[in-house]
Amino acid sequence: MAAPVLNSAPMPASAAVIDALNSLLEAELNSVFRFMGEGSPYLSRATVDVKRPLEEMVVTSDRHAGELSNVIESLGGYPSPRSLRPEEQYLAFLSLKFLLPKLADEKRLMIRRYENALRAIGTGAPREILDVLHSHIATHEEHSRLLDKKAAEAAQAAQASQARR
């Protein structure tokens, strides 16, 4: 999906709408998925059926951030994501088996953030903005289901490996 261009001239929007969209932008940019990019130690140890979806999720998160930035600018606002979460530096020490459920939780949290933003924005927002947010929710829901499945498969593989010992 191409980044939305709503109008050539900015549409006036309330500070609350722009703040809600900036919160989503911050969540996308600061997502734990930024650690899953190319060269990630998790991806080097992952099987192809786990690696490929994680790589796609990183690309999707970047695309979502770009789309949110465009929407904010189209409303006359300025994209202003806030700081990174310092506790995530410790993720490098976690196994992929442990991390997959955390990634699924991150997706569910992202869905709740989008739903909260939709409630804050209300139904009076331009249809194009609501469509972007609903599209992002659908993508996050799909990713969440996939991560739950991969987490269950990893847990089963670990149990089978443990049973063989």
Contacts in CASP RR format, 6 or more apart in sequence:
PFRMAT RR
TARGET T0000
AUTHOR 0000-0000-0000
METHOD contacts of the structure
MODEL  1
MAAPVLNSAPMPASAAVIDALNSLLEAELNSVFRFMGEGSPYLSRATVDV
KRPLEEMVVTSDRHAGELSNVIESLGGYPSPRSLRPEEQYLAFLSLKFLL
PKLADEKRLMIRRYENALRAIGTGAPREILDVLHSHIATHEEHSRLLDKK
AAEAAQAAQASQARR
1 63 0 8 1.000
1 67 0 8 1.000
1 135 0 8 1.000
3 63 0 8 1.000
3 66 0 8 1.000
3 67 0 8 1.000
3 70 0 8 1.000
4 67 0 8 1.000
4 70 0 8 1.000
4 71 0 8 1.000
4 74 0 8 1.000
4 128 0 8 1.000
4 129 0 8 1.000
4 131 0 8 1.000
4 132 0 8 1.000
5 70 0 8 1.000
5 74 0 8 1.000
6 70 0 8 1.000
6 71 0 8 1.000
6 74 0 8 1.000
6 75 0 8 1.000
6 126 0 8 1.000
6 128 0 8 1.000
6 129 0 8 1.000
7 74 0 8 1.000
10 73 0 8 1.000
10 74 0 8 1.000
10 75 0 8 1.000
10 76 0 8 1.000
10 77 0 8 1.000
11 74 0 8 1.000
11 75 0 8 1.000
11 76 0 8 1.000
11 126 0 8 1.000
12 75 0 8 1.000
12 76 0 8 1.000
13 75 0 8 1.000
13 76 0 8 1.000
13 77 0 8 1.000
13 125 0 8 1.000
16 120 0 8 1.000
16 121 0 8 1.000
17 75 0 8 1.000
17 120 0 8 1.000
17 121 0 8 1.000
17 125 0 8 1.000
18 72 0 8 1.000
18 75 0 8 1.000
18 76 0 8 1.000
18 77 0 8 1.000
20 116 0 8 1.000
20 117 0 8 1.000
20 120 0 8 1.000
20 121 0 8 1.000
21 68 0 8 1.000
21 71 0 8 1.000
21 72 0 8 1.000
21 75 0 8 1.000
21 117 0 8 1.000
21 121 0 8 1.000
21 129 0 8 1.000
22 72 0 8 1.000
22 79 0 8 1.000
22 80 0 8 1.000
22 81 0 8 1.000
23 113 0 8 1.000
23 117 0 8 1.000
24 68 0 8 1.000
24 113 0 8 1.000
24 114 0 8 1.000
24 117 0 8 1.000
24 133 0 8 1.000
24 136 0 8 1.000
25 65 0 8 1.000
25 68 0 8 1.000
25 69 0 8 1.000
25 72 0 8 1.000
25 79 0 8 1.000
25 80 0 8 1.000
25 81 0 8 1.000
26 81 0 8 1.000
26 82 0 8 1.000
27 109 0 8 1.000
27 110 0 8 1.000
27 113 0 8 1.000
28 61 0 8 1.000
28 62 0 8 1.000
28 64 0 8 1.000
28 65 0 8 1.000
28 68 0 8 1.000
28 110 0 8 1.000
29 61 0 8 1.000
29 65 0 8 1.000
29 81 0 8 1.000
30 81 0 8 1.000
30 82 0 8 1.000
30 83 0 8 1.000
30 84 0 8 1.000
30 85 0 8 1.000
31 61 0 8 1.000
31 106 0 8 1.000
31 110 0 8 1.000
32 88 0 8 1.000
32 91 0 8 1.000
32 102 0 8 1.000
32 103 0 8 1.000
32 106 0 8 1.000
33 54 0 8 1.000
33 57 0 8 1.000
33 58 0 8 1.000
33 61 0 8 1.000
33 103 0 8 1.000
33 106 0 8 1.000
34 58 0 8 1.000
34 61 0 8 1.000
35 42 0 8 1.000
35 88 0 8 1.000
35 91 0 8 1.000
35 92 0 8 1.000
36 42 0 8 1.000
36 43 0 8 1.000
36 54 0 8 1.000
36 55 0 8 1.000
36 57 0 8 1.000
36 58 0 8 1.000
36 103 0 8 1.000
37 43 0 8 1.000
37 54 0 8 1.000
37 55 0 8 1.000
37 58 0 8 1.000
38 55 0 8 1.000
41 92 0 8 1.000
42 54 0 8 1.000
42 96 0 8 1.000
42 99 0 8 1.000
43 51 0 8 1.000
43 54 0 8 1.000
43 55 0 8 1.000
45 96 0 8 1.000
46 54 0 8 1.000
46 96 0 8 1.000
49 150 0 8 1.000
50 96 0 8 1.000
50 100 0 8 1.000
50 150 0 8 1.000
50 154 0 8 1.000
53 143 0 8 1.000
53 146 0 8 1.000
53 147 0 8 1.000
53 150 0 8 1.000
54 103 0 8 1.000
57 103 0 8 1.000
57 143 0 8 1.000
60 139 0 8 1.000
60 143 0 8 1.000
64 136 0 8 1.000
64 139 0 8 1.000
65 81 0 8 1.000
67 132 0 8 1.000
67 136 0 8 1.000
68 79 0 8 1.000
68 132 0 8 1.000
69 79 0 8 1.000
71 128 0 8 1.000
71 129 0 8 1.000
71 132 0 8 1.000
72 78 0 8 1.000
72 79 0 8 1.000
73 79 0 8 1.000
75 129 0 8 1.000
91 99 0 8 1.000
94 102 0 8 1.000
96 154 0 8 1.000
97 151 0 8 1.000
97 154 0 8 1.000
97 155 0 8 1.000
97 157 0 8 1.000
97 158 0 8 1.000
100 147 0 8 1.000
100 150 0 8 1.000
100 151 0 8 1.000
100 154 0 8 1.000
101 147 0 8 1.000
101 148 0 8 1.000
101 151 0 8 1.000
103 147 0 8 1.000
103 151 0 8 1.000
104 144 0 8 1.000
104 147 0 8 1.000
104 148 0 8 1.000
104 151 0 8 1.000
107 140 0 8 1.000
107 141 0 8 1.000
107 143 0 8 1.000
107 144 0 8 1.000
107 147 0 8 1.000
108 144 0 8 1.000
110 140 0 8 1.000
111 137 0 8 1.000
111 140 0 8 1.000
111 141 0 8 1.000
111 144 0 8 1.000
114 133 0 8 1.000
114 136 0 8 1.000
114 137 0 8 1.000
114 140 0 8 1.000
115 137 0 8 1.000
117 133 0 8 1.000
118 130 0 8 1.000
118 133 0 8 1.000
118 134 0 8 1.000
118 137 0 8 1.000
121 129 0 8 1.000
121 130 0 8 1.000
121 133 0 8 1.000
123 130 0 8 1.000
END
